[in-house]
Amino acid sequence: MLSAKTAEILLTVYPELNDLKRRYLSKAKRCLSFEYNSSGIDAATVFAEFFAAAETYRNLKLFGDAMSAALGILSPEERAAVKSFYMLGESAMAGAKRFGIEKTTFRSAKRRAVRKLGAYIEVLGFDEKRILECFDSEYAFVDAAEEVEARYVAAARFKRR
């Protein structure tokens, strides 16, 4: 099963997925354009860039399909908690208030959802190794990893008080 941190990174990136796919599709098309090819770049470099962009696009599309399927399996309460916290960027307090539930209930639903998503995503073909192979150099995933790590550090500091 994916670690909770990795699942949270994937959830943090998920809202940006359509923009990422568009960017890589555009990059692949640009590599094949006459203007790009006539700019003095050798053919091997052009094709390498094209195949890298096309492969990343394909992996992002597969990842998006896996995430959508995994999100569809969650209970309505878990899906609402994930949407509130990761996609809308609300705090646990704001999310709990929005849904009229206790903050601890909201956090429990979010924690359950993250665990379930980690298991579902791995079953659907995205284990830790494949995620690193596909997205290790993608800035959105790196930024999300830093954001999640900062949350974990802040939570650890809060618990020590």
C-alpha positions in Angstrom: 0.0 0.0 0.0 1.2 3.5 -0.7 2.3 5.5 2.2 0.0 8.2 3.6 2.4 10.9 2.5 2.5 9.6 -1.1 -1.3 9.4 -1.2 -1.5 13.0 0.1 1.0 14.1 -2.5 -1.2 12.5 -5.2 -4.3 14.2 -3.8 -2.5 17.5 -3.6 -1.5 17.2 -7.3 -4.9 15.9 -8.5 -6.6 19.3 -8.9 -3.8 20.4 -11.2 -4.0 17.3 -13.4 -5.9 18.8 -16.3 -3.4 21.7 -16.6 -0.5 19.3 -16.5 -1.9 17.1 -19.2 -2.6 20.1 -21.4 0.9 21.4 -20.9 2.5 18.1 -21.9 0.2 17.6 -24.9 1.1 21.1 -26.0 4.8 20.4 -25.5 4.6 17.2 -27.6 2.8 19.0 -30.4 5.3 21.9 -30.3 8.1 19.4 -30.7 6.5 18.2 -34.0 5.9 21.7 -35.3 7.9 23.0 -38.3 8.9 26.1 -36.4 10.5 24.0 -33.6 12.1 21.6 -36.0 13.7 24.3 -38.1 15.3 26.1 -35.1 18.6 24.2 -35.5 17.9 21.5 -32.9 19.1 18.1 -34.1 16.5 15.4 -34.8 17.5 13.1 -32.0 16.9 15.8 -29.4 13.6 16.8 -31.0 12.4 13.1 -30.9 13.7 12.6 -27.4 11.8 15.6 -26.2 8.7 14.5 -28.1 8.7 11.0 -26.7 9.4 12.2 -23.1 6.5 14.7 -23.3 4.2 12.1 -24.9 5.1 9.5 -22.3 4.5 11.9 -19.4 1.2 12.9 -20.9 0.2 9.2 -21.2 1.2 8.5 -17.5 -0.7 11.6 -16.3 -3.8 10.4 -18.2 -3.5 6.9 -16.7 -2.9 8.4 -13.3 -5.9 10.7 -13.6 -8.1 7.8 -14.6 -6.8 5.8 -11.6 -7.5 8.7 -9.2 -11.0 9.2 -10.6 -11.8 5.6 -10.1 -10.3 5.5 -6.6 -12.2 8.7 -5.6 -15.4 7.1 -6.9 -15.0 4.2 -4.5 -14.9 6.4 -1.4 -17.9 6.9 0.8 -19.7 10.2 0.3 -18.3 11.5 3.7 -14.8 10.6 2.7 -15.1 12.1 -0.8 -16.5 15.3 0.7 -13.5 15.5 3.2 -11.0 14.9 0.4 -12.7 17.5 -1.9 -12.8 20.1 0.9 -9.3 19.7 2.2 -7.3 18.8 -1.0 -9.3 20.3 -3.8 -10.8 23.4 -2.2 -7.9 24.0 0.2 -10.1 24.3 3.2 -8.8 23.7 6.7 -10.2 20.8 8.8 -12.2 23.4 10.8 -13.7 25.0 7.7 -14.5 21.6 6.1 -16.2 20.4 9.3 -18.2 23.5 9.6 -19.2 23.3 5.9 -20.6 19.8 6.3 -22.0 20.3 9.8 -19.9 17.7 11.5 -17.3 17.6 14.3 -13.7 18.5 13.4 -12.5 15.1 14.7 -15.1 13.3 12.4 -13.9 15.3 9.5 -10.3 14.4 10.2 -11.2 10.8 10.6 -13.0 10.7 7.3 -10.0 12.4 5.6 -7.5 10.0 7.2 -9.7 6.9 6.1 -10.0 8.4 2.6 -6.2 8.8 2.3 -5.5 5.2 3.5 -8.2 3.8 1.1 -6.9 5.9 -1.8 -3.3 4.7 -1.2 -4.5 1.1 -1.4 -6.8 1.7 -4.5 -4.2 3.6 -6.4 -1.6 0.9 -5.9 -4.1 -1.8 -7.0 -4.8 0.3 -10.1 -1.1 0.1 -11.0 0.6 3.1 -9.4 2.9 1.8 -6.7 5.6 4.0 -5.1 8.2 2.9 -7.6 6.1 3.7 -10.7 5.0 7.1 -9.3 8.7 8.0 -8.8 9.6 6.7 -12.2 6.8 8.7 -13.9 6.7 11.9 -12.0 9.9 12.4 -10.0 11.0 15.3 -12.2 7.6 17.0 -12.6 7.6 20.2 -10.6 3.9 19.9 -9.6 4.7 16.6 -7.8 7.9 18.0 -6.2 6.0 21.1 -5.0 3.2 18.9 -3.6 5.8 16.7 -1.8 7.2 19.8 -0.2 3.8 21.1 0.8 2.8 17.7 2.3 6.2 17.5 4.2 5.6 21.0 5.6 2.2 19.9 6.9 3.7 16.8 8.5 6.4 19.0 10.2 3.8 21.5 11.4 1.6 18.7 12.8 4.6 17.1 14.6 5.5 20.5 16.1 1.9 21.0 17.3 1.8 17.5 18.8 5.0 18.1 20.8 3.5 21.1 22.6 
